[in-house]
Amino acid sequence: MSIREQLHRLVDVLPEAEAGAALRFLEYLRDAPGGDEVTRILMRAPEVDEPFPDEEQASLDRAREEAGRGETKPWPEVREHIG
Protein backbone atom coordinates (compact mmCIF):
# COMPACT_ATOMS: atom_id res chain seq x y z
CA MET A 1 0.00 0.00 0.00
CA SER A 2 1.37 3.41 -0.96
CA ILE A 3 1.94 6.17 1.56
CA ARG A 4 -0.92 8.18 0.04
CA GLU A 5 -3.24 5.19 0.40
CA GLN A 6 -2.17 4.84 4.02
CA LEU A 7 -2.88 8.53 4.59
CA HIS A 8 -6.34 8.22 3.04
CA ARG A 9 -7.15 5.24 5.27
CA LEU A 10 -5.90 7.09 8.33
CA VAL A 11 -8.01 10.14 7.52
CA ASP A 12 -11.07 7.93 7.07
CA VAL A 13 -10.77 6.57 10.63
CA LEU A 14 -9.57 9.76 12.31
CA PRO A 15 -11.84 10.90 15.15
CA GLU A 16 -13.84 13.99 14.16
CA ALA A 17 -12.38 15.88 17.13
CA GLU A 18 -8.90 15.53 15.60
CA ALA A 19 -9.86 16.28 12.00
CA GLY A 20 -9.31 20.04 12.29
CA ALA A 21 -5.81 19.62 13.70
CA ALA A 22 -4.94 17.11 11.00
CA LEU A 23 -6.23 19.48 8.31
CA ARG A 24 -4.19 22.40 9.65
CA PHE A 25 -1.04 20.26 9.82
CA LEU A 26 -1.48 18.96 6.27
CA GLU A 27 -2.08 22.51 5.02
CA TYR A 28 1.09 23.56 6.82
CA LEU A 29 3.04 20.80 5.04
CA ARG A 30 1.51 21.77 1.72
CA ASP A 31 2.48 25.42 2.18
CA ALA A 32 5.90 24.85 3.77
CA PRO A 33 8.80 26.85 2.31
CA GLY A 34 11.07 24.93 -0.01
CA GLY A 35 8.22 23.02 -1.61
CA ASP A 36 7.03 23.23 -5.17
CA GLU A 37 5.42 26.64 -5.75
CA VAL A 38 3.30 25.41 -8.66
CA THR A 39 1.87 22.60 -6.53
CA ARG A 40 1.04 25.06 -3.74
CA ILE A 41 -0.79 27.32 -6.20
CA LEU A 42 -2.72 24.43 -7.73
CA MET A 43 -3.68 23.09 -4.31
CA ARG A 44 -5.22 26.48 -3.42
CA ALA A 45 -7.11 26.83 -6.71
CA PRO A 46 -10.87 26.43 -6.48
CA GLU A 47 -12.23 23.13 -7.71
CA VAL A 48 -14.02 23.38 -11.03
CA ASP A 49 -17.31 21.55 -10.86
CA GLU A 50 -18.77 22.39 -14.23
CA PRO A 51 -18.86 19.58 -16.79
CA PHE A 52 -16.57 19.52 -19.80
CA PRO A 53 -18.15 20.42 -23.13
CA ASP A 54 -19.04 17.26 -25.09
CA GLU A 55 -16.16 17.66 -27.54
CA GLU A 56 -13.59 18.09 -24.75
CA GLN A 57 -15.02 15.14 -22.79
CA ALA A 58 -14.84 12.93 -25.90
CA SER A 59 -11.22 13.97 -26.45
CA LEU A 60 -10.36 13.24 -22.83
CA ASP A 61 -12.08 9.84 -23.04
CA ARG A 62 -10.08 8.96 -26.19
CA ALA A 63 -6.83 10.00 -24.52
CA ARG A 64 -7.57 7.86 -21.47
CA GLU A 65 -8.41 4.88 -23.68
CA GLU A 66 -5.15 5.35 -25.63
CA ALA A 67 -3.18 5.56 -22.40
CA GLY A 68 -4.93 2.43 -21.14
CA ARG A 69 -3.77 0.60 -24.26
CA GLY A 70 -0.21 1.87 -23.78
CA GLU A 71 -0.37 4.14 -26.82
CA THR A 72 1.53 6.97 -25.17
CA LYS A 73 5.01 8.38 -25.59
CA PRO A 74 7.46 9.24 -22.82
CA TRP A 75 7.76 12.98 -22.10
CA PRO A 76 11.43 13.21 -23.24
CA GLU A 77 10.42 11.83 -26.64
CA VAL A 78 7.53 14.30 -26.94
CA ARG A 79 9.75 17.18 -25.86
CA GLU A 80 12.34 16.23 -28.46
CA HIS A 81 9.64 16.06 -31.14
CA ILE A 82 8.19 19.49 -30.38
CA GLY A 83 11.61 21.08 -29.93
C-alpha positions as CSV (number, residue, x, y, z in Angstrom):
1,M,0.0,0.0,0.0
2,S,1.4,3.4,-1.0
3,I,1.9,6.2,1.6
4,R,-0.9,8.2,0.0
5,E,-3.2,5.2,0.4
6,Q,-2.2,4.8,4.0
7,L,-2.9,8.5,4.6
8,H,-6.3,8.2,3.0
9,R,-7.2,5.2,5.3
10,L,-5.9,7.1,8.3
11,V,-8.0,10.1,7.5
12,D,-11.1,7.9,7.1
13,V,-10.8,6.6,10.6
14,L,-9.6,9.8,12.3
15,P,-11.8,10.9,15.2
16,E,-13.8,14.0,14.2
17,A,-12.4,15.9,17.1
18,E,-8.9,15.5,15.6
19,A,-9.9,16.3,12.0
20,G,-9.3,20.0,12.3
21,A,-5.8,19.6,13.7
22,A,-4.9,17.1,11.0
23,L,-6.2,19.5,8.3
24,R,-4.2,22.4,9.7
25,F,-1.0,20.3,9.8
26,L,-1.5,19.0,6.3
27,E,-2.1,22.5,5.0
28,Y,1.1,23.6,6.8
29,L,3.0,20.8,5.0
30,R,1.5,21.8,1.7
31,D,2.5,25.4,2.2
32,A,5.9,24.8,3.8
33,P,8.8,26.9,2.3
34,G,11.1,24.9,0.0
35,G,8.2,23.0,-1.6
36,D,7.0,23.2,-5.2
37,E,5.4,26.6,-5.8
38,V,3.3,25.4,-8.7
39,T,1.9,22.6,-6.5
40,R,1.0,25.1,-3.7
41,I,-0.8,27.3,-6.2
42,L,-2.7,24.4,-7.7
43,M,-3.7,23.1,-4.3
44,R,-5.2,26.5,-3.4
45,A,-7.1,26.8,-6.7
46,P,-10.9,26.4,-6.5
47,E,-12.2,23.1,-7.7
48,V,-14.0,23.4,-11.0
49,D,-17.3,21.5,-10.9
50,E,-18.8,22.4,-14.2
51,P,-18.9,19.6,-16.8
52,F,-16.6,19.5,-19.8
53,P,-18.2,20.4,-23.1
54,D,-19.0,17.3,-25.1
55,E,-16.2,17.7,-27.5
56,E,-13.6,18.1,-24.8
57,Q,-15.0,15.1,-22.8
58,A,-14.8,12.9,-25.9
59,S,-11.2,14.0,-26.5
60,L,-10.4,13.2,-22.8
61,D,-12.1,9.8,-23.0
62,R,-10.1,9.0,-26.2
63,A,-6.8,10.0,-24.5
64,R,-7.6,7.9,-21.5
65,E,-8.4,4.9,-23.7
66,E,-5.2,5.3,-25.6
67,A,-3.2,5.6,-22.4
68,G,-4.9,2.4,-21.1
69,R,-3.8,0.6,-24.3
70,G,-0.2,1.9,-23.8
71,E,-0.4,4.1,-26.8
72,T,1.5,7.0,-25.2
73,K,5.0,8.4,-25.6
74,P,7.5,9.2,-22.8
75,W,7.8,13.0,-22.1
76,P,11.4,13.2,-23.2
77,E,10.4,11.8,-26.6
78,V,7.5,14.3,-26.9
79,R,9.7,17.2,-25.9
80,E,12.3,16.2,-28.5
81,H,9.6,16.1,-31.1
82,I,8.2,19.5,-30.4
83,G,11.6,21.1,-29.9
